[in-house]
Amino acid sequence: MDVPAVPTWIFLRGLTRESAHWGSFVADFAHAMPGARCVALDLPGNGLLHGVPSPASVAGMVAACREALARQGVAPPFHLLAMSLGAMVAAEWARQAPADIAGCVLVNTSLRPFSPFYRRLRLRNYAALLGLALRRATAEQVEQTVLRLTSRRAAERQHVVPAWAGVRRARPVSTANALRQLAAAARYRAPAQAPVRRILLLASLGDGLVHCACSQAIAQAWGVPLALHPWAGHDLPLDDGPWVIEQVVRWMAAGAAATA
């Protein structure tokens, strides 16, 4: 595939999260990639699409993303930077339509059949997640819990809680859509071999939600590079966005050098 000199980057978040949860990361990424087109997509059921039923499968999410980009006049090939559930969408997208994909950066994800369930979602989080589902809590309380579960710099990142709470109130994800997304993620089975040649995995040693061994298992099965962050949590772009951008810039430069 001929990769354009000025790439288009598509950003995909995880379960029940939306474009706003990237914070300043997408703008910082664009600054580091002069001329690149950066598009943050919401999966159906999240963000601006919170009133739309979430697809019951990861394949359905891929179809929705492709249709949304076509409506916006954004043409492939794409580079995908995706987290968690979004990374599952990226993997399936690459399997279904490899001609669409110039490369994928997958952040703190887990895929069947490469890892057992207790690593894909660490057991110690079940009680906290069940509590969020069953008890009535304010938007601020919910997002405070999310921050605690996903960041190793929660004390330094308290400024995101009011913003996230505002997002939750303005564009709430329904329980039905959250369950559809969770079921789609649980059922999804990734390809045994890498769906495209250019894939970079990024994972956090301090991820308290998804064990970093999940990314290690994918890297080994697919034969693709993996960079490990020494301390960050699950929301790696929040905890250390500059590190993520640095890894991607290096990876892109290495790919350009290899092509030359």
ChimeraX attribute file (.defattr): number of C-alpha atoms within 10 A of each C-alpha:
attribute: neighborCount
match mode: 1-to-1
recipient: residues
	/A:1	9
	/A:2	7
	/A:3	16
	/A:4	12
	/A:5	9
	/A:6	11
	/A:7	18
	/A:8	20
	/A:9	24
	/A:10	21
	/A:11	21
	/A:12	27
	/A:13	26
	/A:14	25
	/A:15	19
	/A:16	24
	/A:17	22
	/A:18	25
	/A:19	19
	/A:20	18
	/A:21	18
	/A:22	18
	/A:23	14
	/A:24	12
	/A:25	18
	/A:26	21
	/A:27	12
	/A:28	13
	/A:29	20
	/A:30	16
	/A:31	11
	/A:32	15
	/A:33	18
	/A:34	10
	/A:35	12
	/A:36	16
	/A:37	14
	/A:38	19
	/A:39	17
	/A:40	18
	/A:41	21
	/A:42	25
	/A:43	31
	/A:44	24
	/A:45	26
	/A:46	28
	/A:47	23
	/A:48	17
	/A:49	17
	/A:50	20
	/A:51	15
	/A:52	15
	/A:53	18
	/A:54	26
	/A:55	20
	/A:56	17
	/A:57	18
	/A:58	26
	/A:59	20
	/A:60	15
	/A:61	24
	/A:62	23
	/A:63	14
	/A:64	17
	/A:65	21
	/A:66	16
	/A:67	12
	/A:68	16
	/A:69	15
	/A:70	12
	/A:71	10
	/A:72	8
	/A:73	9
	/A:74	15
	/A:75	12
	/A:76	18
	/A:77	19
	/A:78	21
	/A:79	22
	/A:80	28
	/A:81	22
	/A:82	24
	/A:83	27
	/A:84	23
	/A:85	29
	/A:86	28
	/A:87	26
	/A:88	28
	/A:89	29
	/A:90	31
	/A:91	29
	/A:92	22
	/A:93	25
	/A:94	24
	/A:95	19
	/A:96	14
	/A:97	13
	/A:98	17
	/A:99	14
	/A:100	17
	/A:101	23
	/A:102	23
	/A:103	23
	/A:104	26
	/A:105	23
	/A:106	26
	/A:107	28
	/A:108	29
	/A:109	24
	/A:110	30
	/A:111	25
	/A:112	19
	/A:113	14
	/A:114	20
	/A:115	17
	/A:116	12
	/A:117	16
	/A:118	11
	/A:119	15
	/A:120	23
	/A:121	16
	/A:122	14
	/A:123	13
	/A:124	11
	/A:125	14
	/A:126	12
	/A:127	10
	/A:128	12
	/A:129	14
	/A:130	10
	/A:131	14
	/A:132	16
	/A:133	12
	/A:134	8
	/A:135	9
	/A:136	10
	/A:137	12
	/A:138	12
	/A:139	17
	/A:140	17
	/A:141	14
	/A:142	20
	/A:143	23
	/A:144	18
	/A:145	16
	/A:146	18
	/A:147	23
	/A:148	16
	/A:149	19
	/A:150	21
	/A:151	25
	/A:152	22
	/A:153	16
	/A:154	20
	/A:155	10
	/A:156	10
	/A:157	14
	/A:158	14
	/A:159	10
	/A:160	17
	/A:161	20
	/A:162	14
	/A:163	15
	/A:164	22
	/A:165	19
	/A:166	15
	/A:167	19
	/A:168	21
	/A:169	12
	/A:170	12
	/A:171	17
	/A:172	19
	/A:173	24
	/A:174	17
	/A:175	11
	/A:176	12
	/A:177	22
	/A:178	18
	/A:179	15
	/A:180	19
	/A:181	27
	/A:182	16
	/A:183	15
	/A:184	21
	/A:185	23
	/A:186	16
	/A:187	14
	/A:188	18
	/A:189	16
	/A:190	19
	/A:191	16
	/A:192	12
	/A:193	12
	/A:194	18
	/A:195	21
	/A:196	18
	/A:197	16
	/A:198	17
	/A:199	23
	/A:200	20
	/A:201	23
	/A:202	23
	/A:203	30
	/A:204	24
	/A:205	17
	/A:206	20
	/A:207	23
	/A:208	22
	/A:209	21
	/A:210	27
	/A:211	23
	/A:212	23
	/A:213	18
	/A:214	22
	/A:215	27
	/A:216	22
	/A:217	16
	/A:218	25
	/A:219	20
	/A:220	12
	/A:221	14
	/A:222	17
	/A:223	13
	/A:224	15
	/A:225	15
	/A:226	20
	/A:227	16
	/A:228	17
	/A:229	18
	/A:230	11
	/A:231	16
	/A:232	22
	/A:233	28
	/A:234	27
	/A:235	28
	/A:236	25
	/A:237	22
	/A:238	24
	/A:239	21
	/A:240	18
	/A:241	17
	/A:242	16
	/A:243	13
	/A:244	21
	/A:245	19
	/A:246	13
	/A:247	18
	/A:248	21
	/A:249	15
	/A:250	11
	/A:251	17
	/A:252	16
	/A:253	12
	/A:254	12
	/A:255	13
	/A:256	12
	/A:257	9
	/A:258	8
	/A:259	9
	/A:260	6
